[in-house]
Amino acid sequence: MKSEATPLCAKLLHEIEEEITTLLSDLIRINTTNPPGNETPAAKFLAKTLEEEGLKCEVLESSKGRGNIITRIKGSGEKPSLLLLSHLDVVPATPKEWSVDPFSGLVKEGYVWGRGALDCKSLVAIETMVMKLLVRNEAKLKGDVTFAATADEETGGAAGVGWLVENRPDKIRADYVINEGGGFSIPLNGKHMFTVQTAEKGIVWMKIKAHGRPGHGSIPGAADNAILRMAEVMRRLGTYRSKVKVVPTVKQMIKEFSKERGAIARRLSSLLTNPFFADRVLDQMAKREKGMAEFIRAMIRTTIAPTMVHGGIKENIIPSECEGVFDCRILPGQTKESLLDDVKEVLKDIENLEFDYIKANEPSESPFDTVLHRQVQETLRDFVPGCSVVPFMMTGGTDSRYLRPLGSVCYGFQPSKTEASMDEMLKMTHGIDERISVENLVFGTSVLYRLVERFMT
């Protein structure tokens, strides 16, 4: 790593590069595509490597093959407890779409390639290395540090963190949690602005069924086509923009952006003073920074995205039913009931509709005025002088939503420097040719180790 690191961390970088690269590559080769998950082999693999350092590990299965690995280093009890959390499962990958085998863990051109390289086996590997380094360096911890790599996050976490919270909360409860969902940097005026995820939107998957009257396809006027009714439902909801609401995390993020100079900073600052004109501001920003503009747009309102549609039983029958599925993301302070009220208002003049929830997870938010957040800033500046740190809200969901209601302060923080534009990163995560640089693996490990050491000792 370059001159940004302290001497101690520069030494760490040199020592761990091969080890962290091999660890991630091996993890990617263990196929934990969810569904079905089958995370137990990955959990056992990690248990073996951690036990080689003298750590005692448990692999707890919520059901056959759905393994969660947990280990703990006990502290003196003088400081709060900390949980390093990540997940073992990955989303599916279609090999023919990739330029490499998505489960090869191939290392080439300075990158580790494969499904999970970004989401989130790289964090699993980084947190595993942090635990190993704490043991090797005989860190005198003043609080317990727990490591948990869990199952099922990609389909909601019910077989992973959700199961642990319900059945073994003693194994996973902590005062502070470091999880996925943040830590990446945003380049701004030649400087790094690092993110810490302190909030996330809630997920509401909604199903709407349109009813009609069947008839012969050759006489469409004599029937009531449910597909046409659903088409109008999808058009309205797909183009609907709800009222702007700026939650504390996003307000602070915009304030930090506004301290910088330049057109983007000026436009963002106006979001706080004139939220009514938010879309006009973001439309202008999108002409140059589309990825960032849409990212922020999704942070300031509830979003509704049509994602599935099913209707019809035969080519020549006008269908009497058509069903649409909508991926809705609500802000902290909002509920699935308030969302449904809004949806019904948008569709109030369309008859014969039936509404149902498929899944609903509440939004959550953690305070950012904490000792840990301040130490994130201090630690990053040891590595990247002059950088800034901003809280931000994730538009998707993570397993932190299970732990915030227990009183845990949860931060998404996997330290990484910008390697691609926001558009490119969004295309790789859950997309094609997912990869992470070896440099960022080493950087992330070094920063996180130094943060944990500083916070816990």
Secondary structure, 3 states (H helix, E strand, C coil): CCCCCCHHHHHHHHHHHHHHHHHHHHHHHCCCECCCCCCHHHHHHHHHHHHCCCCCEEEEECCCCCEEEEEEECCCCCCCCEEEEEECCECCCCHHHCCCCCCCCCEECCEEECCCCCCCHHHHHHHHHHHHHHHHCCCCCCCCEEEEEECCHHHCCCCCHHHHHHHCHHHHCCCEEEECCCCEEEEECCEEEEEEEEEECEEEEEEEEEECECEECCCHHHCECHHHHHHHHHHHHHHCCCCCCCCHHHHHHHHHHHCCCCHHHHHHHHHHHCHHHHHHHHHHHHCCCHHHHHHHHHHCCCEEEEEEEEECCCCCEECCEEEEEEEEEECCCCCHHHHHHHHHHHCCCCCCEEEEEEEEECCEECCCCCHHHHHHHHHHHHHCCCCEEEEEEECCCCCHHHHHHHCCEEEECCCECCCCCHHHHHHHCCCCCCEEEHHHHHHHHHHHHHHHHHHHC
